[in-house]
């Protein structure tokens, strides 16, 4: 079983990957590239799964991280994939996941300092 820290690191790293996949070319390039779409969706699924597992095991959930929304996005990507809106996915990858990765990084450092 992965530790909470490992799950948070996974979520942070996959969030950064999603951001990297959309940094060049803008929305038009993303919308025309199924491989990048699939890569970003997979990363967001991984973020949602890792955050969901970590959240179930944490006693206090930091409010700056939208735990419920992250898990809800994962559920849509996995269970309602026909409803995927590429513009929403692009905007999340382009705008939101960098901020999430930074929040997760702070949480990892905070938890790491209290665990030692």
Residue, then its C-alpha position, 0 to 999 in steps of 0.5 A: x500500500x502506498x503511503x499518503x506522501x507517496x500518493x500526494x507525490x504521485x498526484x503532484x507529478x501527474x499534475x505537472x505532466x498534464x501541464x507539460x503536455x499542453x504548454x506548447x501550441x495552445x488549444x487548437x494543437x491540443x484539440x487536433x492531437x488525440x495522443x496529447x488528449x489521451x495523455x492529459x486525461x490519463x494524468x488527470x485520472x491519476x491525479x484524481x485516483x491518488x488524491x482520492x486515496x490520500x483523502x480517504x486516509x487523511x484526518x484533516x483535508x487542507x481546504x485549499x485543495x478541491x478534493x471533491x472536484x478532483x475526484x469528480x473529474x476522475x469519475x467523469x473521465x473514467x465512467x462518463x468518458x463520452x461526456x469529456x469536454x476538451x475545452x474543459x480538459x485543456x483549461x484544467x491542464x493549462x491553468x489549474x493543475x500547476x496551482x494544484x501541484x504547488x499546493x500539493x508540494x506545500x502539503x507534502x513538505x508540511x507532512x514530511x516535516x511533521x512525520x520526521 
